Amino acid sequence: MKKLLLIVIALVIILGAIAGVSYWRASQGAPATDLEKTYLTSADRFLDVAGARIRIREEGDPAARPVILIHGFTHSLETWDGWAAALKSDYRVIRYDLLGHGLTGPDPLERYAPEERAAFIGDILDSLNIDHAAIAGNSLGGLAAWRFAASHPDRVDALVLISPGAYPLNGAGDEPAEIPAAMKAYLMTAPEAGVRASAGIIYGDDEKITPERVASMRDMMRREGNGEAMIRSLEEFTLPDPAAALASIETPTLILWGEMDAVIPIAQGRQIEETMPNAKLISYPGVGHAAQEEAPQETVADAIAFLAEHYPAAGE
């Protein structure tokens, strides 16, 4: 499916060139100040975290138990809207745009490798004066979440992984995979048709892809500096054999997976469940790679039931 995505994106770029679209103009990105005016809410703020300016959104009672939500590659914290709405009545819900993503923008220190993203979760917690929390992550965010849990078991009370990266895939293993020129061009320009085609691969049901969501995804990808940062992320992206690290995680873990996931096959989800000593897998028919976004009600209901058992809200 990755090859299909690259073919689609390449065709979009070629058609754009034929139509006279200027690659140079598109690659300059959208001004951060303009996007901030459009997308920042009253729950958002920018926080200096270990030398980077991070967009953080907090909802719910500040005194409640914290739940951290971490999005995937090319996405932003908006992917968790449905979950945050359901969780904020009982928990302190915290989500942030990853380095090189969303309104956070590029990292001055270029900490884009998976192990650096995992370590940065600790920096986020420290900046918010949080000793330990429940953490949920999708895709790249899930990879960072379980790696952080493996290295800091005392700081993660419960773990929810939605189609997380783990086992070698698409050429990425001990070393990063080669990045095709078409992928680099796509990340630098985020053409509308290309973003919609990418969303069609991420979602299991194309009818759930709204024009508003495509526009939001495209705007966040086109934030100035993000294209270069995402390319740099792929240049540092490795997936070495995770078996030993996964087996070491005793944190209660819920694994959620769309059965139509065309990015990471559900077989990897079953492999993760078998390897982790305290994990349970739930799958969703007709749902793709970002199950929290495509099926928010179903997935958050399962997450709430899991948290009620392993990480109950204050007073329960």
Secondary structure, 3 states (H helix, E strand, C coil): CHHHHHHHHHHHHHHHHHCCCCHHHHHCCECHHHHHHHHCCCCEEEEEECCEEEEEEEECCCCCCEEEEECCCCCCHHHHHHHHHHHCCCCEEEEECCCCECCCECCCCCCCCHHHHHHHHHHHHHHCCCCCEEEEEECHHHHHHHHHHHHCHHHEEEEEEECCCCCCECCECCCCCCCCHHHHHHHHHCCHHHHHHHHHHHCCCHHHCCHHHHHHHHHHHHECCHHHHHHHHHHCCCCCCCHHHHHCCCCCEEEEEECCCCCCCHHHHHHHHHHCCCEEEEEECCCCCCHHHHCHHHHHHHHHHHHHHHCCCCCC
